[in-house]
Amino acid sequence: MENISEKISEKFSRKPQKGIHSGLHAHVDEIRKEYGETHIIKGVGSFGFYLGLLKGVPDSMIWQWRSEIRQSNVHTPAKVFCWKVRQWKKQKAVDNPESDKKI
């Protein structure tokens, strides 16, 4: 019979995923898996697409949008997610027009 501490250490000792370097990378990886876009290498739906789209977006907003989309049962969750991000960025640009930095 195994020692309970060995079981606990096995459970919580996960190896880091290859290519995931930050919290944003983890979000992008989860989003692509959730929306079934892991096979896309270039263009819309790729890892780099979501990385660029979510640059500068707070984690709390990403979590909120993902949970809203999960609860709504839409047919194209990836499109709705991208639309929500773009609407947020437009509103941020309107609220802060003196910012020269493009989001």
Secondary structure, 3 states (H helix, E strand, C coil): CCCHHHHHHHHHCCCCCCCCCCHHHHHHHHHHHHCCCCCCCCCCCCHHHHHHHCCCCCHHHHHHHHHHHHHHCCCCHHHHHHHHHHHHHHHHHHHCCCCCCCC
